[in-house]
């Protein structure tokens, strides 16, 4: 996947060769799995180590710059999503023969058998599941790199974030984003069923995710789609939707980071800006995800660029407006940069609310901005 130029088009022989090469590599991985690895979901834990460690060492922003110098991130992301969807469809066609109703019963009887007793049909199905899982993980990681959203796969929180984004593990996310409109009407009921159980209520254990992914992929068994092998259709469109979902998440995070960078660069009162930003965010007494993300990056950037670390703010439980106004009144000179920052912070998660407007109105008045 990662070596294909962005203008590659069509399911040509080159695409098929890449897919077949990947399948051969994955077959070796599947051979090393026991029946218990498959049933318990531990196959996913093993795959994470095999799929991501060496990959993330090689693929970074510089990697893409060397190949696509001067090309905007959106263009590269769009082409890589389409390319991944093509690869997924090709692989689905190669694996389609493994999908029969008998596989469901075979999965249920795996028990704790050794690797040698894993039925051939299940092993073939696992090649498809592992291929798509690895493809979508790496696609999501590529998208995060292209939008310059830092992810450290050795950090458990970042790894869980990548997993959650890759497999849309949150109820209805893909459907709510409206991306489902890209799927032909004939296939939409099947795709909706595929995502209908996309809530992971258990802990963030990798084997749990493995069981979830395996169970979700069993939907490919025995559901006919008129004139089209279901494995091809599901592989293609679930990869397309997963890619679009990753693009929406990481592009939005890149937008928030860009906002934080701009505010930090322009600020003449970085420490005061942090207090005002937090006052605006807490105006609604609940914190949106984009607001929390913005505050985290503002604190980081102020520390890195202005060498300002505010321990009092870090230990604050409830922000007192009087304390913020006191700090504001103590600052001489033009405070227009603080007002501008407050306005940007207030709109990072959408239009201004009544309470946010009230805070900003008082801020303007105290800064003599009427």
N, C-alpha and C positions, 0 to 999 in steps of 0.2 A: 504493500500500500504506500509506504512512505517514499518510495523511489519513483513513483509514477508522476510524470509532468502534469501540470494543472490543466493543460488543454487536451488531455487524453479524452477520447469520446467513443462511445459504443462498446459493446461487449465483444471486443475483438480477441484475437488469439493471444495477444500479449497479456490481456486481463486474465484469460483462462490459465495461462502458464503461472502467473503469480498466485492465483487461487489454488491451483494444484500443488504448487510448491509449499504453500502455507499448510494445506491439508496434510501433506506428508509429514511435516514437522509436528503437527498437532496429533497425528496418529501415534507417533512415538511417545508423546506425552500421555495420551489416553492408555496406551499399553502399560504404563507404569501405575495406573490407578487400580485399586482394589474395588470389589463390589461394594464394600462398606464406604469407601471414599465417595462413590457415586451417590449412594442412598443417603448418607449423612450430610452431604454437602461439602465435605472436606476437600473435594476436588477444586473448589473455588479458592480455598486458601493456598493450595499448591500452585494454582494457575497464576495468582497475583504475583507471587515471587518470580515465577518463570516469565510472565508476560511483561512486567513493568520495570523491574530493576535495571536490566541492561538497556531497555528502550529509553528510559528517562535520562540515562547517562549520555545517550547519543542525541536525542531530540531536544533541542532548546531553540530559543529565538534566533540565534546565530545560524543554526542548521537551516531554518526556513529562509533566512535572509540570503544565504548563499545560493539557494535554488530559485527563489522568487523575488529577487531584489527589485524594489520599487513597486511591487504589486500590493494594493491595499489588503488589509487582513480580511475584510468581508469577502473579497473575490476569491481568495485562497480557501477560506472556510467553506464557501459555497461549493467549490469544485471538489474539495475533499469529502464533503458529505455525499455528493452525488457519486463519487468514485467508490466510497465505502458501500453505498447502497447497491451499486453494480456488483461489487465483489460478493456481497452477501447473497444477492440473487443467484449468481453463478454457483456459489457453494451450495445453496439450497437445492438447486437442480441436481448437483452431484450426489447430495445426501438423500434426496427424496425417496429413494427406494427403501430406506430404513424405516420409513414411517408407515406403520400398520397398527391396527388395533391390538395386535398381540404384544406390542412393546409395553403397553400399560400394565398388563398382567405380569410381564417379565420383570418390570421395574419393582413391582410389589413383592416379588419373591427373591430379590437379590440377597437380602439378609447380610450376614457377615462373611460371605464366601470370599475366596481368594481371587486375586487378579485373573488367574487362569480360568476361572469359572464364569467370568463375565460374558454373557451371551453376545454373539457377534452382532446381532441387530442393535443391542443396547450400546455396544462399543461404537458402532457406526453413527448412532444417534448422538453419542457424546462428542464425536468429532464435530458435528454440526453445532451443538450447544457451545462447545469450547471455542470454536472458530468465531461464532457471532459474539460471544462474550468478550473475547480478546479484541476483536475488531472494534466493538463499541467502546471499550475501555480506552484503547489507544486513540480512537477518533476524538473522544471527549478530551483526552489529555492534549492532543494536537491543538484543539480549539482553544483550550486554556492558554497554551503557549502563544498561539497566534494573537490572542487578545492581551497578551502580557499580564495574565492573571497568575501570580506565583502559586504553584502547588508543590509541596514537598511530600512525595509519596512515602517517605520514611516517617512522616508525622501522622499518627492515627487519625486526627481530625481531618487533615487534608485528604487522606486516603479514603475516608468515609464519604467526604464531600464528592470526590471523584466517582465513587461507586454510586452514590445517590443520584448524581447528575446523569451518569452513563445509562442507568437502567430506570430512570424516572420513578424512583421509589418514593412516591408521594401521590396520594389518590388524585387521579384526574388531571395531573399537571399538563400532560400532553394535549388532552382534549380541551382544557380551559384556554390554552394558548392559541387555539384555533388552527393548529398545524394539521389537524385531521382532514381539513378541506383539501389537502394535497393528495389524499388517498381516494381512489375510485370508489364510487358509491357502493358497488357490489361487494367490496372488501371491507367497508367500514364496520359492519356488525362484528366481523371476526377480529378486527384490530381492537375494537372496543372491549371485546371479551378478553383479549390478550392482556389489556391494561386494567381490566376491571378489578383485579386483586393486587393492585400495585401498592398496597399499604403494607409496610413491614413493621408490624407491631412489636416484634421481638427486639432484643438487644442488638447492638452493632457487631454481632459475631459473624465472621466471614463464612463459617459453615452454614449459618442460617441463611445468608444471602445465596449460597450455592444451592440449597434446597429450594428456595424461592424461585431461582432462575430455572432450575430443572423442571419444577412443577409448571411454571408458566409456559415453558417450551413444549410441554406435552399436549398443549392445545393444537399443535400441528397434526396430531394423530386423528385420523378419521373424520375430519371436517372438510367436505368437498367444496371446491370453488369452481364454478362452471368453466371448463376449458383451460384452467390454469392450475399447475401443481401448487398446492398450498404452501409447501416449504419455500418455493421461489418467491411467492407473493409476500408471505409473512416476513421472510428474511429481508427482503428489499425494503418494505415499508416500515417495519419496526426499526430498522437501522436508519432510514431516512428521518423518522420521527425522533429517534434518540439523538441524532445529530442536530436537528433543528432545536430540540430542547436544550442541548448543551450550548448551542450558539446563543439562544435567548438568555440563558443563565450567565454565561461568561461574558457576553457582550455587555449585558447590563452591569455586571461587576466592573468591567473595564470603564464604563461610563462613570461609575461612582468614584473609582480610583482617579480618573482624569479630573473630575471635579475637585477632589481633595488636593491633587497636585497643583491645580490652578489657584485654589484658595491659599495654599501654603506659600506658593511662590510670590503672590501679590501682597500678602499680608505684611503690614508694618508693625502689627501688634499681635504676634502669634499666640502668646499666652492668653491674652484677653479674648482672642478669637475662639479659643477652645472653650472658655467659660460661656461665651455668648452662644456658641454652637450648641452646647449641651443644654442651655436654658431653652433654646428654640425647640430642640428635639423633645425635651421633657414637657413642653407646653401641653401636649395631648395626654400626658400621663401614661402613654403606652408607646413603645418604640418599634417602628417598622424595621424590617430587615435591612432595607437600604440605608436607613438612618444609622443603625448600629454599625454597618459596614463603613459608612462615611466617617463616623467618629473614630473608629479603630484606625483607619488610614490617616486621618488628620493628626491624631496623637503620634503615630509613627513618623510621619513626615516632618512634623514640627520638631520632634526629637532629633531626626537625622539632619535636617537642613538648618535649624535654628538653635540646636543644642539646648532645647527647653524641655525640662521634665517637671511636671507639676504634681507633686506627691499629694497635695491637698485635694486636687480634683480627682486623682486616682482613687482616693479613699472616701470620696463623697457618696453619701447615700441619697439624701434629698437635696436638690439644688435650691438655695434660697435666692429669690430674685433680688432681694435687698443687698446681698453680698455681691452679686454681679453688677448691680448699679453702683455700689460703692467702688468697685474696681474700675468701672467705666468713668466715674467722676474723677478718679485719681489720675487719669491719663490726660495729659495736655495735648493740644494740637488737633489736627484733622483726624477724625475717626471714621471717615467715609468707607474705608476698607473693611471695617468691622460691620457696618450696616450692610454693605454689599455681600459679605460672607453670610450674614444671617439670612438674607433673602435667598441665597443659593442653597443653603442648608435646608430651609423650609420647603423648598420645591423639589428636593431630591427624590422624594417618594410620591410626588403628585402635586396637585394644586394646593394653594394655601388654605388652611382651615381657619375658622373664626378665632380660635385661641392663638394660633401662630400669627395671624394678622395683628392681634392685640399686642403681643410681645414686640413685634417689629415696629408697630406704631409708637410704642413707648420708647423703644431704642432710638428711633429717628428723632423723637422729641429731645431726648437727653443728649443726643449728639448734635442738636441744633439743626436737624434735617427735617423741615416741615413740608 
